[in-house]
Amino acid sequence: MKAVLVLFKDGKVVRRVKRFPDWKAYERFLEGLARGRWERTYRSGAYLEARRGELYLEVLAKEEG
């Protein structure tokens, strides 16, 4: 599966693609964000919004195949 991370920083959009072997690995990644400095603002299934100070992050995952 692959996830697209979109980070809004200093008025710029930074896009990264991250691959995971399965949904469990993706869930562990999201849990790691929540344990860190990111404050989760919204979560629905494979979609997550989080913020840390002036940074804003959106993550959306999709199964490949």
C-alpha positions as CSV (number, residue, x, y, z in Angstrom):
1,M,0.0,0.0,0.0
2,K,1.1,3.5,-0.5
3,A,0.4,6.7,1.4
4,V,0.7,10.3,0.2
5,L,1.9,12.8,2.8
6,V,1.2,16.5,2.1
7,L,2.9,18.9,4.5
8,F,2.1,22.7,4.4
9,K,5.2,24.5,5.7
10,D,6.1,28.2,5.3
11,G,3.5,28.7,2.6
12,K,4.8,25.8,0.5
13,V,3.4,22.4,-0.2
14,V,5.7,19.4,0.3
15,R,4.5,16.0,-1.0
16,R,6.0,12.7,-0.1
17,V,5.0,9.1,-1.0
18,K,5.7,6.4,1.5
19,R,5.1,2.7,1.0
20,F,3.9,0.2,3.6
21,P,3.7,-3.6,3.3
22,D,0.2,-3.7,4.8
23,W,-2.5,-1.8,6.8
24,K,-1.0,-2.8,10.1
25,A,2.3,-1.1,9.2
26,Y,0.4,2.0,8.1
27,E,-1.6,2.0,11.4
28,R,1.7,1.8,13.3
29,F,3.0,4.8,11.4
30,L,-0.1,6.9,12.3
31,E,0.2,5.8,15.9
32,G,3.8,7.0,15.9
33,L,2.7,10.4,14.6
34,A,0.2,10.6,17.4
35,R,2.8,9.7,20.1
36,G,5.1,12.3,18.7
37,R,4.6,16.0,18.6
38,W,1.8,15.9,16.1
39,E,-1.7,16.8,17.3
40,R,-4.3,14.8,15.5
41,T,-7.1,17.1,14.3
42,Y,-9.1,14.6,12.2
43,R,-9.0,10.9,11.4
44,S,-11.3,8.9,9.2
45,G,-10.2,5.4,7.9
46,A,-7.2,5.9,5.8
47,Y,-7.2,9.7,6.0
48,L,-5.5,11.7,8.7
49,E,-5.0,15.4,9.4
50,A,-2.6,16.6,12.1
51,R,-0.8,19.8,13.1
52,R,2.3,20.8,15.0
53,G,2.7,24.5,15.6
54,E,2.5,26.2,12.2
55,L,2.9,22.9,10.3
56,Y,-0.1,21.1,8.9
57,L,0.0,17.5,7.6
58,E,-2.5,15.4,5.6
59,V,-2.0,11.7,5.0
60,L,-4.1,9.5,2.6
61,A,-3.4,5.9,2.0
62,K,-4.6,3.5,-0.8
63,E,-4.0,-0.1,-1.4
64,E,-2.0,-0.9,-4.5
65,G,-2.8,-3.7,-6.7
